Amino acid sequence: MNRPDLPLPVTLADVEAVRPVVEAAVLRTPTLKAPRLSALTGADVWVKFENFQLTSSFKERGAVAKLAHLSADEAARGVIAMSAGNHAQAVAYHGTRLGISTTIVMPETTPQVKVLATEAFGARVVLYGETVSDAELEARRLAEAEQRVFVHPYDDPYVIAGQGTIALEMLEDGPVFDSILVPVGGGGMISGIAVAVKGRAPQTEVVGIEAGLYPAMKCMLDGTERPSGGPTLAEGIAVRNVGRLTSEIVARLVSDIVLVEESTLERAVNAFLTLQKTVAEGAGAAGLAALLTEPERFRGRTVGLVLCGGNIDPRVLAGIMMRELERDHRIVSFRLTILDRPGMLGRISTLLGKLGANILEVHHRRTFLDVPAKGTRLDLTVETRDQAHAEVIEAALAAEGLPVQRLGAGGADW
């Protein structure tokens, strides 16, 4: 329940109190102006590069703030956490660094690369269940059985305060922000940032960003119900339940929650890579996705984006890049029905070469029943400059008497 008359569970003083601990163990990442992202969105964009952390995620801040404040007895008993990725690696790394035994419970569906990375930082990994919720139940059971301290990924005062140090650095290193856009899962990062921002720069609005498939915080703020679930590129913020502490802070200090679609998250990840030359995971690109979703809202305003993590599967990143090239009409597919006789392929490739199109892939198909017995179907994937160039190529093929059909992504009719 929102009670503005009661003190917040985490204050600016709490954030400032954990700052020396965080500064001693975690990189002060840069807050830099992003001219090419500004040109893309129409806002004056500045980026906080938390993907520069050793574990490539902001999660280190909250983890070290929590671990550093354990009593001697708690540290001796060790800690346990549940996570599918970034929180796991942060707790494992800083726990090992501080000489604290760490156990991480991860869903059985966690990619092996994340399991191995967590183990490499010194943690014992237990695989359990299909979801993070399943993993949490097992982590709490083990915490009681083994007398370990449970380190929650977001609903903990020290974790929230640690994440708030992001905002202190942004306000000191960047301009006066009109808005700071923060990805939202369980709400630990946005809670800490909102506490720090409203304590230091109350005129700056804090806006949360959720994947449209997981609108838990948006539903909490609006008092509405929306479907939740499904495969998302932003798995780092794919949370069905927000925290008790975080929901109270967000309800009182956060201006709004923007929902972003999967295609926009893909576009944002690609923009960070191609325009900013940096790697963002889906959750890390959520702020930029919000600018692309509501450009008029932020146009001309000075906006800070928290690029909160860069842990993305290279295969997924490669797929995103190819899909974006198709969306920009820089990779285009055509289907031709041609006579099956010598020289036809050479004739077509010569024409494409003269038009400046680079052939990437050719599929020669003779067995389709809708193709004449003396004919063949030819699917061509070519690299083009833009949509206009693709249209010139299509018109030139038709002018040569070659029946041509434009194909979309995945071979569908365009």
Secondary structure, DSSP 8 states (H G I E B T S, - for coil): ---TTS--SS-HHHHHHHHHHHHHHS----EEE-HHHHHHHSSEEEEEEGGGSTTSBTHHHHHHHHHHT--HHHHHH-EEEE-SSHHHHHHHHHHHHTT--EEEEE-TTS-HHHHHHHHHTT-EEEE-SSSHHHHHHHHHHHHHHHT-EE--SSSSHHHHHHHHHHHHHHHHHS---SEEEEE-SSSHHHHHHHHHHHHH-TTSEEEEEEETT--HHHHHHHT------S--S-GGG--SS--HHHHHHHHHH--EEEEE-HHHHHHHHHHHHHTS-----TTTTHHHHHHHHSHHHHTTSEEEEEE-B----HHHHHHHHHHHHHHTTSEEEEEEEEE-STTHHHHHHHHHHHTT-EEEEEEEE---TTS-TTEEEEEEEEE-SSHHHHHHHHHHHHHTT--EEEE-GGG-B-
